[in-house]
Amino acid sequence: MQALRIVPTIHYFDTFKEFNDEFKLGKGDILVTNQWMYDPYVKPLGIDIPVIYQEKYGKGEPSDEMIDAMAADMNKYEYDRIIAFGGGTIVDICKVLCLDVPAKSVDLFTGEVPPVKKKELVVVPTTCGTGSEVTNVAIAELKSLHVKKGLAVEETYADTAVLIPESLQGLPDYVFATSSIDALIHAIESYLSPKASPFTEMYSLAAIQMIMNGFKEILAKGGNTPENRKPLLKDFCLAANYAGIAFGNAGCAAVHALSYSIGGAFHVPHGEANYQFFTEVFKMYMRKEPDGKIAQANQIFADILGCDVANVYDELEKVLGQLIAKKPLREYGMTEAQIDEFTKSTVDNQQRLLGNNYVFLSDEEIREIFANLY
């Protein structure tokens, strides 16, 4: 069994300027970013580089339509290296854009067209959540098929991952919350995965400790604000990367698999969608196999939270609920009929994730989770 594999070379810099001094961005490169990241970090350096602003092509999370439009515009330039400077949307899109993109990128996700890597990819994440800089997973909403789906192949790995805590300074409070909770769920799902190894567990546990202790410190200071987060940005940047390494090797599971239903149907941001399913999935795991590895996971959270293990999920929701509200799925627009629809869609389309479950969940048990949260 392969215990650990980290494909991209990982670099760390305190500032974007330090990164540019070493990587010397310019001729032969193209930068994919947001203007609100370009203006404070790239523009002052006077770099001569073509820039693609992701927001020009749509809001929210990646879609095949967004990828197709960006690929068409990028074809107007000559370049060998893509610099992806942004959050999960930009990073996932660029994992696809570094391939030989067909006229319809949906064909890559469905397997109609095989992936062929054409460009070098350097990823500089600007959120503390996806860990996508070290994984080969690219997620997109396939609008023509009304489904959210992942592409995870060797060709979608970045060549280089670059961590710059400075780039997290401008995160809106909500984006910090959704991204960091996403990283926490990456860490705990990969810890429970049957594919976990002592090496991935080491990264999972470090990420859980850093994120949860960071949340406690932020909330103790009065809440989720830029000022309260500032001393912890390096910790959250590293923790998201550690969690990415862990789930890139051991995988995520049912929390992510079920969350794609509301993410795709109602455009719920990924971290928020994950949080809605987090503890309910774990309660189902506990019902089925309470004495296995999940008991260790619960003790880890109980120790951090300073609570009895029997109350760990309630206490966990008290902490996370101060960052993102948990609410019934019907408040997103879900109907009772969609309990069955989303169950079928999850089973049909998310086996890549469901295969990493702590214990097997039947179709009826997956339906029960949707029903309980409805």
Salt bridges, closest charged atoms under 4 A:
ASP21 OD2 - LYS17 NZ 3.10
GLU22 OE2 - HIS11 ND1 3.72
ASP29 OD1 - ARG81 NE 2.77
GLU61 OE1 - LYS148 NZ 2.45
ASP73 OD2 - LYS56 NZ 3.74
ASP73 OD1 - LYS76 NZ 3.21
GLU141 OE1 - HIS267 ND1 3.60
GLU154 OE2 - ARG5 NH2 2.47
ASP159 OD2 - LYS117 NZ 3.06
ASP173 OD1 - ARG229 NH1 2.99
ASP182 OD1 - HIS186 NE2 3.16
ASP182 OD1 - HIS256 NE2 3.32
ASP182 OD1 - HIS270 NE2 3.52
GLU189 OE1 - HIS256 ND1 2.73
GLU201 OE2 - LYS293 NZ 2.40
GLU217 OE2 - LYS221 NZ 3.52
GLU315 OE2 - LYS318 NZ 3.11
GLU317 OE2 - LYS326 NZ 2.75
ASP340 OD1 - ARG367 NE 2.55
ASP348 OD2 - LYS344 NZ 2.58
GLU365 OE1 - LYS288 NZ 3.00
GLU368 OE2 - ARG287 NH1 2.70
